[in-house]
């Protein structure tokens, strides 16, 4: 199978490329060429800047592929350029979208996983990233030259994660001191996805007629509270339980520099992709251990706000010493 991956040299894009290569597929990657992963000599590199839509169309207008995987479409013209460049000369288009397309009120309804139908692609007025992803999905659905599959992940973690979101917690937990966890109602509860899960979903969908015209949530099976996540990570690192719950309003008032990641409610329904494609996510303890150890061995700069770590610990100690109601 001839596969083009738009953006395939970072994070889960690399896993997607490696998966196709391991399957024996012919892989081309469209990037600026600034990163050269170990597989670079095994793929065809098509040099280009995705934000240059005219250049994208010009470079690819005489090419044909069985599958195009688009990992870096953020605005509607990105997807329109694909339709303009290829027309009917691709067999299947897979757009990596985001759980951010869902309206925020949907994430505030506890005990009800969010199904694919909950997305309102006409919604505007929240943030540029979410609006851009909705517009990309709309553009993909409006063209009729090739079948489309849309992949919607929540937060994705794994080795080589460039975001720093997990590092916020891992560096703090690794130092063995108390860690502040914002307490909210409803509690921060979520499903995340591993980078390996996203690659597996793409490989299952690629060229698969069962996936044509479908949108899929992709996430792990496990549903965790933020405290569970902190404690599980501490166990991986053989550290004592560091979690100290403090009302989010107190943290905002007394530690405004402290901006924890993953402090939200977001549980996606993954029934459809399991039924259609046989998707089976990586168990969370496995991918979390791999992720934590990669971060600790990657010589990363300090996590956001870590320069105020002593102040965080002092606040946690005060919270621990305060008398508890009831």
N, C-alpha and C positions, 0 to 999 in steps of 0.2 A: 504494500500500500504506500502511495506517495503522500507524505504528510508535511504540511507547512505549519510551523509554530511561530506565531508572532509574539516575540518575547519569550525566550526559553533558556536564558542564561543566569537566572536568579531563582532562589528559593524553590517553590514547587514546580516552576517551569523546567528546572533541570531534571527533576524526577520524571516529568512527562517525557522529555526528550529521551532520557535513559530507558524508560519503559518501552517506547517505540523501537529504539535501537535493539534492545534485548529481544524484541519480538521479530526482528529481522526486517522491519519496515525501512523505507527510504525516507530520510528526514532532512528537511530544509528548515533553517531558522532565520527569521528576519529580525535583525537587531543592528544597533550602531557599531557593534564589534568591540565595545569597551571591555567586555569580560570574555574570557576564553576558558570555559570549563574543560575538564579533562577529556570530554568527548568531542572537543571541537574539530579534531581532524577526521572524525567519523561522520560528520554532517556536512551538508552544503550550507555555507553561510551566505545569505543574501543581505548585503549591507544597505541600511536605510534608517531614517529617522521616522518613527511612526507618526509623529506630529506633523510631518510634511506630507499632507494628503496627496498633493499633486505628484510628488516624488514616489509615493507608495503606488499610485495607480500606474504611473509611467514604468516603474520597475517591474511590476507584476502583470501587466496587461497582456503579455503573451505566454503566461504560464498556466498550467492546469495541475490540480491536486485532487486526490480522493478525499482528503480531509484537511480543513484549516482550523487550527485551534488558536483562538484570539485571547491572550492573557492580559493585554494592556490596552483594552478599549475603555476609555473613560468619558468620552463625549460622543454625541451622535455622529459627527463627521467621521470618526474613526471607523464606525461600522458602515456608513455610507460609502466610504472609500473601498471597503472590501467588495461590496456589491458592484461598484463601478469598475473595479479592477478585473474582477473575475467573471461576472455574469453567470452563465451556466457552466463554466469550466471548473467548478469544484463540485464534489459529490456530497459534501456535508460540512457545515460550519458549526463549530462549538464555541460559544461565547462564555468566557468566565466572567460572571457578574458578581453579585454580592448580596448577602442578607440585608444590607443597608437599604435595599429597595423597599422593604416592608415599612409601612407607616409606623411611627413610634408608638402609637396607642396600642398596636397589636402586641408589642413586647411588654405591655403593662397588664396583660390579662394572664394571671398565674394559672397554672394547672392545665393550660390548653396549648399544646405545641402548635407552632405557626405552620400552616400548610401553604403550598405554593400559590393557591388561589387568593391568599390574603393580600397579595401585592396589588397596589393601585398604581399602575405605571403612569397615570396622568398627574399624579401628585407632584406639586412643586412647592417651594417655599421653605424647605427645611435646611438642606446644606448642599453645596455644589457637588460633592462626591455622590451622594445618593441620587440627586437629580440627574447627574450624568449617566449613572448606571441604568436608571429607568429609561432614559432617552436612548441608550444603546440597545436595550432590550426591545423598545418600540421599533427602532430602525430595523433590527434583525427580523422582527415579526412582519414588518410591512413589505419587505422584498419577497419576491416569489421565484427567484432564480435557483435557489438551492434550499434543501432542508436544513433546519436549524435545531440545535439543542442548546439550552441555557443551563449553566451550572451556577448555583447560588450557595457559596459557603458562608458560614459565620466567621468569627475570628479563626485564623489558621495559625497553628504553631508547628514547629519542627526545627531540626538542625538547619543552620544557614539562614534563620529568620532575620531579616534586616530591620524589623520594625522596632525592636527594643521593648515591646509590650510585656513579654514574659520576663525579660531581664529585670524589669522593675521589681518583680517579686523574688526572682531567684537570687539576686545579689543580697537582698535583705535577709532572706531565709538562711542563706549560706553562712552569714556571719554569726548565727546562733543567738541573736538577741530578739526581743519581742518585736512583732510585726503588727502594725495597726491595720485592722480590717473594718471598713465602714459598714455600719449596721443600718439597714434600710427596711422598709416595709412596702411592698413585699421584698423578701430577701433577694440578694443577687444570686441568681440561679441560671445556669446556662449549659448548653452543649457547645463544644468547640470542635474543630476538625484538625486532624494532623495533615501536614503537607503530603504525606503518603496517601491519605484518603482522597485528596483532590486529584492526584495523579492517577490513582486507581479508577476513580469515577470517569475521568476523561478517557482512559484506555478502554473501559467497558462500553462507553457510549460511541466511540469513534467508528464511523461507518456502520453502526448497528441500526437497522431500520426500526427496532423497538424504541429507539431514543429520538427518532425524527419528530420534530414538532413538539417536543416535551421540554418542560422546565423541571429541574431537580434541585431540591435542597440536598446538600452534602454535609454531613456532620457525624460525629461519633455517637455511640449508643449511650454513653454515660451522661447523666445529668448531675452536675455538681453545684453546691453552694460555693461562694468564694472562700469561706472558711475551710470547707472540705479540700479545696484546691491547695490552700496554704499548708494544711496539715499533711496532705498526701505528698507534697513536695518536700516538706521537712522529713518525712519518713524516708523518701528516696535518698536524702542527704544525711540520714542518721542524725538529725538534729532534734532537740526537744520541741514539743508543740509550742510554736511561737505566736499563735493567733491571739490577738487582743481586740475584741469587738468594741468599737466606740461609735456612738451615733454619728451618722454622716454630717449632721448639722454641727456637731461639736468639732469634727475635723475641719470643716470649712471655716469655722470661726477661729480655732486655735492653731491650725496648721495649714494655712492657705497654700503653702508650697507643695503640700502633699496631694498629688493627683493620681490616685491608684488606677491602674488599668483593670479591665474585666469587672468593674463594679456596676453591673447592669443585669436585667432579666431578659434572657433571649434563648428560647428553646425551640428549635426548628423540628418540624415533622419530617422524618426521612423514610416514611412508608413507601412512597412512590418509587424511589430509585432502587430500593431493595426488591420490590415486586417486579419491576420492569427489567432490571439489569443484574440482579443478584448481588448487589453491592453489600460488602461486609467490612465495616470499618476496623481499623487497627485498634486493639484494646488500649484504653487510655493509660493504664500504668506502664505499658510498653513504650508508647510514643512520648509520654511525659518524661520518663527516665532518660530516653535518648536526647530529648530536647534540653533538659536541665543540664546534663553533663556536657553537651555541646556548648552551651552558653558559658559554663564555668571554665571551659578550656579554650575559649575563643579570644582571650585577651581583649575584651570589650572595654570601652570607656565607662565611667560610672553611670549607673542608671539615673533617670531624671529624679532630681531632688535628693540624691544620696549624700550630697554635701551637708544636708541638714539631718543626717541620720541620728546623731546624738540627741537632737531635739525631739525627733520621733520617739526614740526610746524613752526619754524622760516623760513624754506625754503618756506613753503606754504604761510606764511604772505608776504614774499617778492614777490612771484608770484602774489598774489592778488593785491599788491600795484603797480606792474609794469604796465606802460601804455599799452593798448591793441591796436594792429594794426587794422586799419579800423574803 
